[in-house]
């Protein structure tokens, strides 16, 4: 590794030594005697909340990256004659190369300087090692763990030491070989129990070693983040059984059993939960039975789950989890709503989403009990688009006592009318669709459905434009790409209470046209969706608008943001 591109943090995490573990032995004995993970919080019980959090994903740092190299060599060697064919100084936009370490450092420096004092917690959804795309320099377990260790130490220094919880998830490129992870405990998970020692609660150690999943209370007694190990659901992982009903000890089934317990506990405590992970839940990504279990739990605990945040896809989009996915015939037999970009082509994913949105019921005929929303954040690595991260805002202005408590709405969703008949057939008898019949918990006044305490309000997406990645002489800065908010919502209405903690996005992080609140055409281009909030009805409303063929301008904007302006 060249000195010029070394990480600031060159220290390596090591496995716990016996000397370190001895003081903790009494605690570990108590932890190992507990069958269920106990929630954990690193945040004081009464902090001054900002109402914002960071979602960052897919950094893919590459210590072998060389500026000026050829893209065909994974940007590792061969200087092409034509300057346009050479790798960029801060990254190669719209290409196949991973991130130079200077891009990773630049991103973390920017977050440290501009956002570390403005957010309450961090969702970090994996892939912190390079792709295995160069046969001349194959990845090794040591390199993967070293890259993850360096990034973890940086995240600890920037956020954890300031009292800001960080919740990482395991990516499909964080393991060796990529995509393949057998049931735990195993050496890979053991390494991450050390690498993530600053993030994973000690009380979660036993459960984490079994499957690399855990829960963190990011706002004590109020909001938790559940980090899933999606490798046990991912259909590219041939080391697991795919959540088949007849295999209760399959690691995917064990993880869903654990998730169900966590959601029950958090619901009983009156808490709200974000579900996060690397590979998003879709028929194109998950084993069919794993997908059914995910959808059913998401809808059954809709009143407890604030939303679903994932990475992996590297582009910007959202899709809906629907009750129809639990019916026969399964939508998993049809074109997936969110498959890999490689298999569907550049426009394939976009077309699938638009078609699905076009099938939504008309306004006024939609039962929002039947939906969940999955948000996919684009990546830091400019492969194949542009470096990006998101800042979410959420409601902290309502007091818990102000939220009306209504009797929860219960109901059974048993699929299509012929489900009883179909479930008698051998083909379906032992499928999860025929076994999941517990009551659903939905509530129109829940934070996922109505703007109230802890409801997600919007997000602002920041990126590095193409020209800034290629410029050697000037250090680039992230700029606002777009936000979901209405422009008017970016300035608090109560003038007497106008302080930085009342603004959804700090004014200094907004373009001048928005900062001055003049509502010009220049400022409006940053707010293409004008969403009131990020509740389920708002997302379904946006999806319905996108599904309308007459909304051509909106579709163009959605596609442009989805692929960050890359030409088809």
C-alpha atoms as one frame of an Amber mdcrd trajectory, in Angstrom:
protein
   0.000   0.000   0.000   1.498   3.348  -1.024   2.043   5.944   1.706   0.099
   8.510  -0.314  -3.084   6.506  -0.094  -2.765   4.994   3.366  -5.667   5.367
   5.750  -5.177   7.924   8.497  -6.000   5.148  10.917  -3.396   2.451  10.262
  -3.987   0.569  13.502  -5.487  -2.886  13.255  -8.091  -4.370  15.521  -7.005
  -7.622  17.110  -9.040 -10.381  18.716  -9.798  -9.924  22.398  -6.816 -11.003
  24.468  -7.332 -12.996  27.619  -6.182 -10.016  29.656  -8.970  -7.921  28.160
 -11.633 -10.569  28.686 -10.842 -11.467  32.293 -12.509  -8.355  33.844 -15.618
  -9.112  31.787 -15.941 -12.793  32.723 -18.704 -12.246  35.335 -20.700 -10.249
  32.767 -20.112 -12.826  30.053 -21.343 -15.614  32.298 -24.542 -13.644  32.885
 -24.904 -12.845  29.165 -24.450 -16.463  28.069 -27.179 -17.528  30.493 -29.691
 -15.272  28.726 -31.436 -16.890  25.741 -32.636 -13.621  24.200 -30.622 -10.538
  23.321 -31.219  -7.640  25.656 -31.494  -4.203  23.997 -28.583  -1.844  24.431
 -28.151   1.904  24.348 -25.042   4.068  24.157 -27.064   7.277  24.207 -27.988
   9.044  27.463 -31.625   8.831  28.497 -32.249  12.543  28.001 -30.000  13.933
  25.235 -30.686  16.998  23.180 -31.889  15.389  20.002 -31.319  16.882  16.565
 -33.978  14.839  14.807 -31.510  13.639  12.162 -29.505  10.514  11.385 -27.016
   9.407   8.734 -27.375   6.469   6.366 -24.122   5.510   4.659 -23.407   2.369
   2.664 -21.077   0.518   0.276 -17.806   2.403   0.748 -15.707  -0.345  -0.940
 -12.248   1.089  -0.160  -9.508  -0.258  -2.430  -5.888   0.058  -1.176  -4.585
  -0.947  -4.633  -6.338   1.863  -6.535  -3.999   4.017  -8.638  -5.053   7.317
 -10.196  -4.423   7.296 -13.940  -4.683   3.516 -14.283  -6.992   1.706 -16.690
 -10.504   0.781 -15.704 -10.037  -2.646 -17.298  -7.404  -3.436 -14.659  -9.818
  -2.487 -11.851  -7.858   0.788 -11.720  -4.807  -1.068 -10.427  -2.288  -0.682
 -13.332  -1.816   0.027 -17.081  -1.833   3.727 -17.887  -3.969   4.202 -21.028
  -2.801   6.533 -23.775  -6.056   8.464 -23.788  -6.579  10.625 -20.735 -10.353
  10.046 -20.767  -9.780   6.327 -20.258  -7.739   6.806 -17.086  -9.018   6.389
 -13.549  -9.875   9.557 -11.658  -7.988  11.018  -8.734 -10.850  10.727  -6.234
 -12.610   7.876  -8.063 -13.792   6.749 -11.475 -17.405   7.886 -12.005 -19.896
   5.587 -13.742 -17.253   2.863 -13.878 -16.362  -0.530 -12.441 -13.588   0.460
 -10.044 -13.781   0.678  -6.286 -13.001   3.682  -4.072  -9.494   5.040  -3.707
  -8.689   5.440  -0.034  -8.531   9.196  -0.543 -12.256   9.123  -1.424 -13.067
   7.183   1.734 -10.984   9.615   3.799 -12.586  12.582   2.051 -16.072  11.278
   2.810 -15.356  10.596   6.478 -13.600  13.960   6.868 -16.642  15.691   5.383
 -19.001  13.858   7.734 -16.798  14.613  10.712 -16.586  18.319   9.926 -20.136
  18.932   8.704 -22.469  16.342  10.241 -21.047  14.661  13.341 -22.469  17.432
  15.549 -25.814  17.504  13.723 -27.084  13.910  13.963 -28.301  11.467  16.608
 -27.173   8.096  15.227 -25.667   6.372  12.173 -27.010   3.515  10.044 -24.096
   1.879   8.209 -25.172  -0.908   5.882 -22.018  -2.728   4.866 -19.601  -3.569
   2.062 -16.444  -2.054   3.501 -13.960  -4.007   1.401 -13.207  -3.989  -2.312
 -14.834  -6.270  -4.869 -13.019  -9.399  -5.951 -12.614  -8.122  -9.522  -8.889
  -8.486 -10.177  -7.462 -11.979 -10.665  -3.909 -10.639 -10.431  -4.590  -9.219
  -6.949  -7.151 -11.564  -5.387  -8.776 -10.590  -2.148  -7.678 -12.287   1.055
  -9.482 -12.649   4.390  -6.771 -10.554   6.027  -7.264  -7.653   3.616 -11.042
  -7.785   4.099 -10.771  -7.737   7.874  -8.076  -5.035   7.807 -10.212  -2.724
   5.640 -13.233  -3.295   7.851 -11.128  -2.677  10.955  -9.772   0.616   9.646
 -13.212   1.904   8.717 -14.640   0.756  12.045 -11.932   2.623  13.933 -12.660
   5.769  11.927 -16.406   5.504  12.596 -15.652   5.016  16.269 -13.443   8.105
  16.396 -15.869  10.305  14.480 -19.153   9.216  16.061 -18.970   6.787  18.993
 -16.549   8.948  20.948 -19.035  11.802  20.618 -21.811   9.628  22.059 -23.430
   8.949  18.657 -24.499   5.305  18.189 -23.310   3.585  15.002 -25.170   0.489
  13.781 -23.227  -1.468  11.122 -24.456  -4.409   9.035 -22.561  -7.185   7.309
 -22.202  -6.853   3.525 -21.807  -9.596   0.945 -18.293  -8.305   0.152 -17.260
  -8.140   3.810 -16.801 -11.918   3.842 -14.517 -14.378   2.077 -15.377 -15.735
  -0.366 -17.918 -13.044  -1.161 -21.601 -14.020  -0.823 -20.828 -17.231   1.100
 -21.436 -17.305   4.842 -22.228 -20.578   6.653 -24.219 -20.809   9.836 -22.512
 -19.357  12.882 -20.602 -19.442  15.056 -17.742 -19.262  12.569 -14.387 -17.516
  12.130 -15.821 -14.686  10.021 -18.412 -13.711  12.620 -15.812 -14.082  15.383
 -13.610 -11.553  13.592 -16.493  -9.089  13.310 -17.351  -9.511  16.979 -13.916
  -7.985  17.568 -13.953  -5.451  14.715 -17.355  -4.140  15.823 -16.698  -4.295
  19.560 -17.410  -0.562  19.847 -20.810  -0.917  18.155 -22.322  -4.239  19.245
 -23.520  -4.327  22.851 -21.830  -6.788  25.177 -25.250  -8.142  26.102 -25.670
  -9.123  22.450 -22.407 -11.048  22.244 -23.927 -14.525  22.372 -26.586 -13.840
  19.736 -24.151 -11.916  17.543 -21.661 -14.810  17.504 -24.421 -17.105  16.321
 -25.581 -14.988  13.429 -24.083 -11.453  13.242 -27.394  -9.703  13.977 -28.321
  -7.522  16.940 -30.411  -4.565  18.178 -29.367  -1.165  19.537 -31.523   1.357
  21.367 -30.363   4.559  19.707 -32.792   6.620  21.819 -33.137   4.887  25.150
 -36.588   3.447  25.730 -37.940   5.076  22.559 -36.251   4.105  19.270 -34.164
   1.061  18.336 -32.298  -0.011  15.201 -32.233  -3.699  14.319 -29.251  -4.717
  12.217 -29.985  -7.858  10.196 -27.483 -10.250   8.674 -29.048 -10.467   5.231
 -26.503 -13.039   4.081 -28.754 -15.714   5.574 -31.609 -14.557   3.316 -29.574
 -13.770   0.169 -30.128 -16.329  -2.577 -26.483 -16.074  -3.703 -25.382 -17.635
  -0.413 -25.261 -21.342  -1.235 -24.100 -22.260   2.278 -27.610 -21.915   3.775
 -30.961 -23.587   3.207 -33.144 -20.602   2.296 -35.570 -20.475   5.257 -37.441
 -23.632   4.239 -40.238 -24.375   6.708 -39.049 -27.964   7.193 -35.631 -26.695
   8.337 -36.276 -24.833  11.607 -32.549 -24.719  12.360 -31.662 -23.056   9.070
 -29.769 -19.849  10.016 -32.305 -17.724   8.133 -35.197 -19.204  10.106 -33.324
 -18.770  13.377 -32.716 -15.119  12.513 -36.392 -14.531  11.734 -37.367 -16.266
  14.977 -35.065 -13.884  16.818 -36.411 -10.882  14.877 -39.976 -11.795  15.777
 -39.071 -11.895  19.472 -37.334  -8.516  19.254 -40.306  -6.896  17.522 -42.685
  -8.319  20.131 -40.542  -6.980  22.969 -40.162  -3.521  21.427 -43.892  -3.362
  20.695 -44.743  -4.324  24.262 -42.458  -1.555  25.478 -44.131   0.975  23.168
 -40.926   1.568  21.184 -40.352   2.230  17.496 -37.854   0.367  15.320 -35.835
   0.897  12.152 -34.885  -2.338  10.355 -31.570  -2.184   8.514 -29.302  -4.507
   6.572 -27.203  -4.799   3.441 -29.106  -6.777   0.788 -32.666  -5.414   0.405
 -35.683  -7.728   0.740 -37.011  -8.474  -2.742 -38.005 -11.578  -4.709 -34.930
 -11.040  -6.864 -32.534 -10.973  -3.905 -33.965 -13.279  -1.240 -34.754 -16.972
  -1.200 -38.540 -17.250  -1.774 -39.322 -18.516   1.733 -37.065 -15.911   3.362
 -38.860 -13.192   1.410 -42.275 -14.436   2.605 -41.146 -14.376   6.226 -39.701
 -10.878   5.851 -42.876  -9.461   4.296 -45.138 -11.107   6.853 -43.167  -9.824
   9.844 -42.924  -6.344   8.285 -46.684  -6.089   7.856 -47.571  -7.829  11.121
 -45.497  -5.273  13.054 -46.271  -2.278  10.851 -47.239  -0.210  13.912 -43.767
  -0.751  15.405 -41.492  -0.499  12.343 -40.629   3.035  11.223 -39.036   1.890
   7.984 -36.543  -0.367   6.224 -33.078   0.915   5.183 -30.741  -1.043   2.911
 -27.805  -0.687   0.513 -26.129  -3.166  -1.884 -27.869  -1.995  -5.065 -25.647
   1.130  -5.334 -28.457   3.179  -6.889 -31.247   5.297  -5.495 -34.790   3.906
  -5.295 -37.582   2.637  -3.109 -40.132  -0.139  -3.412 -43.131  -1.489  -1.544
 -43.658  -4.657   0.462 -47.219  -5.759  -0.216 -49.739  -8.122   1.337 -50.219
  -9.556  -2.132 -46.757 -11.109  -1.830 -48.253 -13.501   0.731 -50.970 -14.739
  -1.614 -51.051 -17.507  -4.221 -49.790 -17.335  -6.900 -46.713 -15.619  -5.549
 -45.326 -12.414  -6.990 -41.917 -14.035  -6.573 -42.758 -15.975  -9.756 -43.128
 -12.699 -11.641 -40.650  -9.973 -12.578 -39.109  -8.754  -9.285 -39.666  -5.235
  -8.062 -36.035  -4.824  -7.081 -33.597  -7.182  -8.718 -29.934  -6.613  -9.416
 -29.017  -3.964 -11.944 -26.721  -6.412 -13.722 -29.501  -8.922 -14.459 -32.104
  -6.396 -15.529 -29.947  -3.967 -17.459 -29.741  -0.213 -16.942 -33.444   0.432
 -17.414 -34.747  -2.943 -16.224 -34.993  -2.025 -12.560 -36.585   1.323 -13.352
 -39.159  -0.321 -15.652 -40.002  -2.960 -13.033 -40.591  -0.319 -10.393 -42.760
   1.843 -12.644 -44.852  -1.177 -13.651 -45.360  -2.166 -10.018 -46.326   1.377
  -9.079 -48.808   1.433 -11.946 -50.613  -1.570 -10.451 -51.398   0.190  -7.176
 -55.072   0.719  -6.238 -56.507   4.149  -6.895 -56.461   6.818  -4.225 -59.253
   6.251  -1.738 -59.273   2.514  -2.400 -55.922   1.768  -0.794 -55.686  -0.140
   2.494 -52.388   1.099   3.919 -52.329  -1.840   6.341 -51.096  -3.842   3.367
 -47.847  -1.958   2.706 -44.333  -1.414   3.953 -41.645   0.755   2.347 -38.031
  -0.205   1.647 -35.538   2.599   0.962 -32.320   1.860  -0.906 -29.531   4.376
  -0.491 -26.904   4.851  -3.209 -23.295   4.086  -2.366 -20.121   5.941  -1.510
 -18.222   3.942  -4.124 -18.616   5.449  -7.630 -19.383   1.992  -9.022 -21.376
   2.337 -11.141 -22.731   5.783 -10.221 -21.521   8.645  -7.981 -20.485   8.871
  -4.292 -23.437   9.629  -2.049 -24.909   9.520   1.459 -28.222  10.475   3.062
 -29.296  12.525   6.052 -32.746  11.544   7.328 -34.873  13.777   9.521 -37.503
  12.571  11.970 -40.118  14.060  14.270 -38.920  15.016  17.757 -41.375  17.846
  18.423 -44.314  15.812  19.726 -44.314  14.545  23.270 -45.212  10.943  23.899
 -48.198  12.092  25.967 -49.470  14.098  23.008 -49.827  10.977  20.869 -53.374
   9.672  21.002 -53.570   6.072  22.128 -56.171   4.121  20.229 -57.010   0.471
  20.371 -54.766  -1.394  17.976 -56.375  -2.724  14.834 -56.035  -6.458  14.462
 -56.753  -8.654  11.518 -55.699 -11.826   9.767 -54.292 -11.816   6.278 -54.675
 -15.313   4.909 -54.043 -14.595   1.241 -56.339 -15.372  -1.662 -59.693 -17.056
  -1.222 -58.431 -20.449  -2.357 -55.572 -20.553   0.126 -57.195 -23.228   2.280
 -57.529 -25.480  -0.737 -54.012 -24.809  -1.998 -52.436 -25.434   1.390 -53.744
 -28.990   1.351 -51.601 -29.714  -1.701 -48.186 -31.268  -1.217 -46.533 -28.451
  -3.166 -47.631 -25.775  -0.693 -48.486 -27.692   2.483 -45.152 -27.043   4.160
 -44.548 -23.529   2.870 -44.466 -20.454   5.080 -47.473 -18.982   3.254 -49.591
 -21.771   4.713 -48.209 -21.370   8.236 -48.291 -17.623   8.846 -51.688 -16.690
  10.223 -51.014 -14.547  13.293 -52.848 -11.268  13.831 -51.404  -8.156  12.262
 -50.801  -4.996  14.277 -51.634  -1.861  12.326 -52.681   1.572  13.446 -53.444
   4.643  11.296 -52.018   6.783  14.116 -48.727   4.883  14.361 -45.551   6.848
  13.483 -45.146   4.797  10.303 -48.585   5.921   9.122 -49.085   9.453  10.476
 -46.687  12.299  11.193 -46.222  12.101  14.943 -43.400  11.504  17.429 -40.485
   9.579  15.809 -42.072   9.588  12.318 -39.580   9.899   9.431 -40.031  13.311
   7.806 -37.651  13.327   4.850 -34.098  12.973   3.700 -31.450  15.065   1.970
 -29.084  13.305  -0.407 -25.541  14.572  -0.915 -23.170  13.545  -3.685 -19.905
  14.308  -5.462 -20.481  15.409  -9.069 -18.480  13.742 -11.817 -16.191  16.680
 -12.521 -15.208  16.979  -8.868 -14.020  13.378  -8.736 -11.663  13.925 -11.649
 -10.108  17.192 -10.457  -6.687  16.657  -8.874  -6.014  20.281  -8.018  -9.072
  21.080  -5.913 -10.339  19.020  -2.998 -13.990  18.219  -3.761 -16.916  18.818
  -1.431 -20.193  16.990  -1.277 -23.159  19.012  -2.490 -26.906  18.587  -2.187
 -28.350  16.471  -4.982 -32.008  16.609  -3.901 -34.304  16.248  -0.920 -37.750
  14.759  -0.397 -39.074  17.639   1.728 -41.387  20.397   0.596 -39.389  23.604
   0.238 -41.612  25.362   2.768 -40.854  22.708   5.380 -37.156  23.600   5.381
 -37.841  26.772   7.389 -39.603  26.456  10.751 -42.867  28.369  10.996 -42.437
  29.484  14.597 -40.069  32.447  14.253 -39.543  32.734  18.014 -38.221  29.166
  18.160 -35.967  29.354  15.141 -32.695  27.716  16.046 -30.555  25.184  14.240
 -32.250  22.313  16.041 -35.618  23.336  14.595 -34.486  23.225  10.984 -34.870
  19.813   9.289 -31.576  20.443   7.483 -29.061  22.955   8.890 -29.144  26.034
   6.699 -25.390  25.936   6.124 -25.826  22.571   4.405 -28.319  23.903   1.861
 -27.758  25.780  -1.420 -28.129  29.554  -1.227 -31.461  29.567  -3.086 -33.015
  27.304  -0.432 -31.135  28.832   2.476 -32.624  32.239   1.720 -36.059  30.712
   1.260 -36.840  32.554  -1.980 -38.527  29.586  -3.689 -36.946  30.243  -7.092
 -36.858  27.756  -9.940 -33.258  27.065  -8.966 -34.281  26.054  -5.467 -37.311
  24.048  -6.554 -35.160  21.709  -8.663 -33.793  20.337  -5.399 -37.274  19.328
  -4.180 -38.785  17.155  -6.926 -41.206  15.188  -4.764 -42.547  17.724  -2.266
 -43.425  15.023   0.254 -45.118  15.985   3.510 -43.256  13.212   5.335 -41.932
   9.677   4.807 -44.869   7.765   6.239 -46.365   4.828   4.345 -49.276   6.847
   2.871 -46.814   9.441   1.555 -44.632   6.811  -0.121 -47.649   5.048  -1.599
 -48.832   8.431  -2.891 -45.480   9.074  -4.587 -45.485   5.561  -6.046 -48.982
   6.136  -7.416 -47.878   9.394  -9.060 -44.877   7.639 -10.600 -47.161   4.906
 -11.872 -49.252   7.466 -13.748 -48.057   7.576 -17.407 -49.044  11.234 -17.652
 -46.456  12.231 -14.986 -43.583  12.218 -17.466 -41.593  15.011 -15.821 -41.751
  13.322 -12.426 -40.669  10.024 -13.958 -37.706  11.657 -15.654 -36.584  13.167
 -12.382 -36.989   9.866 -10.532 -34.923   8.068 -13.160 -32.270  10.779 -13.200
 -31.827  10.568  -9.443 -32.002   6.781  -9.558 -28.971   6.595 -11.863 -27.424
   9.925 -10.786 -27.631  11.461 -14.215 -25.803   8.710 -16.093 -26.731   8.617
 -19.764 -28.579   5.467 -20.782
